[in-house]
Amino acid sequence: MTDGYFFSPSTRGFYLSGIHSDLPSDAVAISDAEHEALLSAQDTGAEIVVGDGGVPEAKVPDVDLASHKAAIAKAVDAAAERERLKYITAGAGQAMTYQQKADEATRYLAATNPDPSDYPLLSAEVGVTAGDIAGVAQVVKAAFTLWQVIGAGIERARLTAKAAVDAAQSVEEADTVYSSIAWPAPGGEAQ
């Protein structure tokens, strides 16, 4: 037998020559790429079955389309959150802090004679983010403006994908929607 991967129909197992010295007599050679593809398919729910000539095949089990679409919709939401976390810090408390800082920055920059004690979160960043509260307010406002563009792009991609998944007529179509989501890049354009 040659070096590489083998599949045995009788054991329904994979073997690697050089590692496994006693290969079953019915073992058939498969390429590295075939082995990798079969394992990837198995990771996504396919079953490895014996095909023609004892060659392994990935068989995708019958899936209820409505259940699959619901699972893909949840996966879209989770992917959107992973995208958001590229730009913001996780946590409800952190989200409230970001929102409060953005509100304080907007109010501070619009005020004629602002009193720093009215802006506790901005004041806490003086000397860290900028040398004075006006500088902190400008940095926070710029970050919030950038977030609005990115956050809106993520939300648009999420909602567009979920609508397309809902309209999908097959499992494959729903899977294609998920795998082709165009999340926005840092400048706001789609990746």
N, C-alpha and C positions, 0 to 999 in steps of 0.2 A: 504494500500500500504506500501511497505517497504521503508527504508531510502535509499537514493542514487539518481542517475540521472535517468531521464525519458525523453522520446521523444514523442511528440504528432504529429501523421501524419496529423491531421487537421490543426494545426498551424505551423507545420514544425519547432517547437521550442524545445529547451531543458529546462528542469525544474530540480530543485534540491529540494527534499523534505526537509522540515525544513526551507527553504527560501521561497518557493512558497507554500502557504497553499491551494490554489485551483488548483489542477492539472486537466487538461482536462480529460474527461471520457475515451478518447482513448489512454491515455499515456501508453507507454510500458517501463518497466525497462530496463536499460542498465548499464553495469559495468563502473567503473571509467576508466578502461583501454580503453574500447570501446569509451567512451566520448572523452578521450584525443586523441585517434587515429583519430576520426572523425574531431576534431578541427585541428589537424596537417595536415590532408589531405586537409581540407578547406583552410588552410593557403597557401598551394602549388597549389591552383587553382581548387581543386575538388569541386563539388557541392554535398550538402547533399540531398539525395532523399529518398523517402519512399520505402522500400523494402518489401519482403514477411512478412506478419503478422504485418505490420506497423513498423517494425524494420528499423532504419535509416541505409543508406549505403552511402559510398562516391563514387561518379561517376566522373571519370576523363573525362573532355570534350575531344572530338576529337581534336587532335592537328596536325597541319601541320608539318611533320618531318623536313623539311628544315628550317622552322622558329624556331622550337624548338632547332635544332642543332646550329643555329646562336645565339640564346639566351644563350645556354649552353657554347658556345665558349667565349662569352662576360663574362660570369660568371667565366670561367677559368682564363681569364685575370685579372679580379678583385680579385680573390682569390690569384693569384700569387703576385699581388701588396700588398695585406694584408700580405702575407708571407715575402716579401721584407721589409716591414715596421717593422717587428720584429727585424731587424738588422740595418736598416738605418733610417735617419730622412727624412720625406717627404719634397718635394719642389724642384723645378728646381734649385733654387739658392743654396740650400744645396747640391744637386747632383754635381753642378759645383764646389763647395767648396771642397767636398770630392775628386773629380777628380784632382783638382789643388794641394791639399795637397799630394795626392799619387804621382803626378808628381814631386813635389818639394822634397819629401822624396827620390824618386828614384834618382833624380839628385844629391841631397846632399850626399847620401851614396856612389855614384859613383865618386864624385869629389875628387881631390887630395888636394886642398886648398880652401874649399868653403868659400864664403863671405856671412855671414848671411843676408845681405841686398838683396841678390838675392833670398831669400826664405821667403817672407813676411808672409805667412800663418803659416809656421813652427815657425817663430820667435814670432808670436802672441801667441803661446801656451807655450813658455818657462816659467817655473814657475807654469804652470797649469797642463800640461800633463807630463812633465819631467823637470828636473833641468837645462838642456841645450838643444841646438838645435839638437845635435846628438841624445840625448835620445828621443826627440820628433820625429825625423825622423825614428828612430827604431820602436817606438810605432805605428806611422802612417803606416809604411810599413807592420808591422805584421797584423794590422787591415785590411789593403787592401788585403793582401794575403788571410786572412780568408774569407773576403767578396767574393773574386774571386771564392773560392770553393763553398760557400753557394749560391752565385748568379748564378753560372753555374748549380748547382743542381736544383735551382728553375726554371731556364730557360728550362732545360731538361724536368722537370716534366710538365711544362706549354705546351711546344711544343708537347710532347708525348701525353698528354691528348687531346689537340686540334686535333691532327691527328686521335686519336681513336674516338673522337666525330664525326669528319668528316666521318669516315668509319662506324659509327653506322648504323644499319639497322632498328632500332626502337627507339621510345621515351624512353622506359625502358632501352635499351642498352646505350643510350646517358646519361641518368640519372645515371646509374651505373658507367660509366666512371668518371663522375664528383664526385660522392660520394666516389670513391676509389682512388683519386689522392694521391700519396705518396710524400709529400713535404720533402725536406731534413731537418735533424736535425742539430743543431749547429756544430756538427763535420763533416757535409757534407753528412752523410749517410741518407737514406730515413727513415721517421718516420713510 
